[in-house]
Amino acid sequence: MKRYTAADIISNTLYLDYAEMKDSQYCPGRYSKKVYVIGNDYYCACKIGDKPAKSIRQGGTDFDWIAIESWYGDDKGWQVWEHKCK
């Protein structure tokens, strides 16, 4: 059985290249889960039922995550989350 990663789930959901997706990780080590930046928006993915990424550093930025529909993630048991910058 294949193991899925957040980068895999997000890249397939948004029809992006997996290699480029892995390179777009935002501030590694600062969040409880991997966060990826695409354009001006931030994305994370986790198993359905888990909470999205949050800052693990004092005074860090927490995002206002919104669950988005993911044809690929739903089928695999994952939820994709998005934070849109204004």
N, C-alpha and C positions, 0 to 999 in steps of 0.2 A: 504494500500500500504506500502510495506517495505521501511524503510529508510536505505540507504547504507552509509557506512563509508569508508574512505580511506583504512583502514586496511582490511576491507572485500573485497574491489575491488582488492587490490594488492594480498592478500592471494589466492583468487580464480584464478586470472590471472596466478600466478606462481605456483599453485598447492601446497600451503603451509598450515599448520595448522593455523587457525584463532587465537587461544589462544597464540601461539608462536609469531605470527605476531604482536599482540598488545604489547607484551613484548619487541619487538625489536625497539621501537621508539627511535629516535636519538635526543638527547638534547632537551627535551620538553621545550617549551616556548621561544626558540631561533629563530624559523622560523614562517613565516606567515601561513604555513600549516604544518600538521604533516609529518615528514620525518622518514622513516624506513630504517634500515641498515640490509642487508642480505649478509652475506659473506663480501666481500670488496666493495660492491656496495650500492648505496643509491636509494631509491624509494619514490615517492610521487604520490598522485592521487587527481584529482579535477574534477569538472564538465567540460565538453567539452566547450571550449571558455574561461575558467579561466586560469590565469597564474600559473605556478608551484610555489612551495615554494621559498621564499627568506629570507635572514637573516633580523631580525628586530632589531638587535643590531649593534651599530656602530663598524666597524672593523670586523664584523662577516664574515664567509665564505659563499659565494654564489656559488651554484653549476651550472655546465654547463649541464642543463637538455636536454635530448633527448626523444622525444615522442616515446613510443614503442607500438606495436600492442597488443591490449588487447581484446580477444574474449569476455570476460566477461564484461569488462568496457564499451566497445562500445555499447553493447546491453542495458546497463543501463544508458547511457548518461555521462559516465566518461572517462577521459583520464589518462593513467598511464605514468609517467615520470621516467626516469632512469638516474643516474649519475654513470659512471664507473670510479673507481679509477685505476690509472695506476701503 
